[in-house]
Amino acid sequence: MNEERERTGRLQEYCRDLGFSLFGAADVSGIRDEFLLADGLKARFDRAVSLGLRVLDAVLEDIVDRPTPLYFHHYRQLNFFLDRGALLLANHIEGLGFEALPIAASQIVDWENQKAHVSHKKIGILAGLGWIGRNNLLVNPELGSRFRLVTVLTDMPLETGAPLDFSCGACRACVAPCPALAIHESPEDFGHRACYQKLDEFRKKHIVSQHICGVCVKACRGPKPC
């Protein structure tokens, strides 16, 4: 256990030096069947490193009720940083004698169900980085939802985190601003279809060329009194 703790600490330091804002390790052996990867591939990984990079506050201040070109550019640059950082970490892990597989920060492989190879949010929960808020995003105690995630799967023995005993509590800062009216009292009642339709509307109007919004990201600063 001490060896796993020390190894995890060294990885965390490595990721901090790369510039990541959040780091956590998760035991993913119980959710591997959900991964959209070949059976022989996903069976090789029972651990995951969940990494987060904060969204700049000044960029979010540009948002009122829809995404902006400034936010769109920032979103793409965040994804580039996350993907490159995950690749560097995976190479680093392989250099230590273990296997690793970086998973893109934003890549849909099942368009009908809007799913990626793995759920970055679910792995972030298992790593202890946050919980699912009313806005259907991962909420971190310090950053709120103002960050993006990427994942590196690995077989490296690591000290893993656990889900946090937190919730949004009385905070409803994301509910009223939502342009899709998709956010409700319970996270389970989030309107996925309404959200996607609004994102598609933004794209079709050429406001941005991807299905993004940013309004609830801006609204969520964490579980502070609202």
Secondary structure, 3 states (H helix, E strand, C coil): CHHHHHHHHHHHHHHHHHCCCEEEEEECCCCHHHCCCCHHHHCCCCEEEEEEEECCHHHHCCCCCCCCHHHHHHHHHHHHHHHHHHHHHHHHHHHCCCCEEEECCCCCCECCCCECCCCHHHHHHHCCCCEECCCCCEEECCCECCEEEEEEEECCCCCCCCCCCCCCCCCCCCCCCCCCCCCCCCHHHCCHHHHHHHHHHHHHCCCCCCCCCCHHHHHCCCCCCC
